[in-house]
Amino acid sequence: MHNAMNHCLKGASSLDILRQLIGFDTTSARSNLALMAWVQGYLSRHGVKSELIFNEDETKANLYATIGPAGRAGVMLSGHTDTVPVTGQHWTRPPHSLSEDNGRLYGRGSADMKGFIAVALAAVPAMQAAPLHTPIHLALSYDEEIGCVGVRRLIESLRQQPIKPGLCIIGEPTRMQVVNKHKGKLAARVTVRGKACHSGMAPEGVNAVNHAARLIVWLEQQAKKRQQQGPFEAGYDIPFSSIHTGTVQGGTALNIVPDHCSFVFEMRNIAAEDPRDLLAELRTQADVQLREMHQLDDSCGIDIDITSEYPGLSTAEDSEAIAFVSQLTGRPAPGDARLGNINFGTEGGLFSQALQIPTLVCGPGSMDQGHKPDEFIEQCQIEQCQAFMGRLIERLSIP
């Protein structure tokens, strides 16, 4: 009875905190400081000191806190506080307040990834009360959704510390399955400057839309080549690097040869490929077209600018980290069960590459619900994550 009652109390606590977190509109375009002030106040009430690491103009911040013995490598629980916009989406519920229905908790960020943050914060009193031999670090970031931007400042701060965390668990939604790898990403904007003229004199102009289209088709051919010929990496739903063009803008009127066109494309790369190689090949392709353009006008140009980039994650399947985190999920070790795979990126590759911290992704909810209207997380996922936190605290209380 006592355990069941504790369980209910914990549930209410996670839920109350999730309600608070969803109440803050932390779309990447906005500040997250109000949410961070709330979290700092909450931690402080439970006797936990936390530090904010701000962006350049101090409109956003990362938060870092340690619970348990200082000066020891610990387990870092990492999550991002920003969310994607709701603009243009058809919600049937208010996106910035928590609504419960039939075992589902609705609200922007519920799955991606305020659910995990709520459970971690709800476990703080238990962490404080436990005789932890290994500390637990909380790392909350900003601007993850626009290319893992904010966490880089936090990483710089951790780099200065004499002792770094020994393990990082990123609580992105994986339905509490342990994930040891995801692809990297490079996104770039291509801007083509042509020469305008009346469409009746089209051969005298340089059509920026046509030249952009040729580059887009070239990228599509590269995507097909990888799908058919690889390289391939097992363990992914899409076991090769994917390339796609997402937006195109160009031209002003049908009777004017367009002097401007820009498009944005991305590559989601497996470990065997460096996206910078694709970028170099695209540059070569653009230079071929540029020579053609310059025959008509020297002022034409093609610019390629990276808009966001983060590395993939690849933690060895035989690493101790995987055995440890698998036990916390209450599921069999990876030898007996397939590691999960995800088709989205996380801050994990940055922690792993910049700080050499073994990093895994494991959190409640599913990205099938993330980024969509009426985003939700299942109550049972929150409960599984609470059990995970309980096991973590128990495990780290053993000398």
Secondary structure, DSSP 8 states (H G I E B T S, - for coil): -HHHHHHHHHHHHHHHHHHHHHHS--BTTS--HHHHHHHHHHHHHTT--EEEEE-TTSS-EEEEEEES-TTS--EEEEEE--B---TT---SS-TTS-EEETTEEESTTIIIIIHHHHHHHHTHHHHHHS--SS-EEEEEES--TTTS-THHHHHHHHHTSSS--SEEEE---BTT--B-EE-EEEEEEEEEE-B--BGGGGGGSB-HHHHHHHHHHHHHHHHHHHHHH--B-TTSSS-B-EEEEEEEEE-S-TTB--SEEEEEEEEEE-TT--HHHHHHHHHHHHHHHHHHHHTT-TT-EEEEEEEEEE--EE--TT-HHHHHHHHHTTS--TTTS--B--SS--THHHHHHHH---EEE--SSBTTTTTSTT-EEEHHHHHHHHHHHHHHHHHHT--
